[in-house]
């Protein structure tokens, strides 16, 4: 009957059990925790505070949401996470991507309540089916 918080109710217990299992064999292992992104409300949420432990790292993904949604590569138009608007122009897009990546990095500051947890962007790039999958069909991609 109570509302579910996917990260706290499912991911944190998984991370903790996974960590215990790995550390039973390799006590000094660094555990990389990856966020869950709700497809109904995609956002870069902060790392879970209630997770306990040492030697943790945060491994979020970063893709430009506008490119993901439209499947069209536009170097002059990206989604600015901070304003939830579209940044236009090459300089505007570059500045928005820098801010977006700074935001992604900042989401690690809450992991386990440990400030300064390392961040490794686990995935970054463009969709594999960019430009309606025409991008992968050009001469440059033939073997």
N, C-alpha and C positions, 0 to 999 in steps of 0.2 A: 503494500500500500504506500510506502514512502517513495518519493522521487529518487531516481537513480542518477548518480554522478559517475559516468563511465570510468573516468580516470581514477578517482578515489576508490570506487567500489570494485573495480575489476583489474585495471592496469597496475595499480600500486601493489595489491596482493600478488599479482603475477610477477612483477619485478622483484619483490621481496623473496618469493619462493625460488625464482630463477637464480637470484643472487646467492642464496643459501646453497643451492645445488652446485653452482659453478665454484663457489668458494670452498666447498667441502673437498674439492680436488686441487684448486688453485687459489689459495687464500689471498693472494695479492692482486687478483684480477680486477681490472677496472670494468665496471658494468655500465654499458651505454643504454640509456633509457630513451625510448622514442615516444613522442606524443601520439595520442589518438586524435584524429581530425574527424569531427562529425560532418559527414557529407551534406547534412541538412543545414548546418550553420558553420561553414569552414572558417576557422579563425586560429591564430597562433596563440593559444592559451599558455599561461605560465606553467612551469614544471610543478609537480605536486609537492607541497610543503610537508605533508604528513609522512612522506617516505623517509625512512631512517637509514643511516648507513654511511660508510666512508667509501672512498674510491668510486664515486659515481660521476658519470658524464652525461650530458644532455645531447641527444642526436636528432634534432628536428629536421624536417624537410623544408625546402623553399622552392616554390615555383610561382611565377607571376600568375595570379588568378585570372586576369583578363586573357592572357594567352591560353591558359588551360580551358577556359570556357569557350572562347571563340575558335580555338585551334588555328589561329592565324598569327604569324610572327610579325609584330609591328615594333621595331626598335624605338619608335617615337610615341608609343602609347602603352602605359602599364598601370596597374592598379596601385594606388598609394594606400597602404594598410591604415596609416594614421588618420587620413581624412576620409577614407572609404570612397574616394573619388578617383577619377582617371587623370594621371599626370601626362601632359602632352609635350611634345617636342623632345629632341634627343637629350638636351640638358635636363629638362624636367623629369624625363624617364630615368636617367642615370641617378639623379638626386633621390627620386622615389625608391629606386632599388637599393641604394645605400641606406636610406632610412629603414626600409623594410628589413634588410639584413641586420641592421643594428637592433631592431625590435626583436627579431628571431634570437639573436644572441642574448638579449636582455631577459628573455623568457627563462633562461637557465638559472637566474639568480635566486630562484625560490626552491630549487631542487633539494629536498631534504632539509630545508632551512639553512643550507650551507652556502653562504655567499661565495662567489668566485668559482663555482663549479665549471669545469671546462665544457665548451660547446664544440661539437663537431657536426657540421651540417651534413646529415646522412645522405641526402639526395638534393640535387639542384640541377636545373637545366630547363629544357623545353620538352613539350609533349612528344612522344614517339610518333604520333599521328598528325604532326604539324602540317598545316596547309592541306588538310583533308587527305593526308598520307601521300601527297605529291612530292613532299620534300625528300623522302627516302627513295624515290624512283628515278632520280636524275643520274646522269653519267658519273658524277663524283662518287656514287655509292655502289657502283657495280664492281664485282670482283673478277 
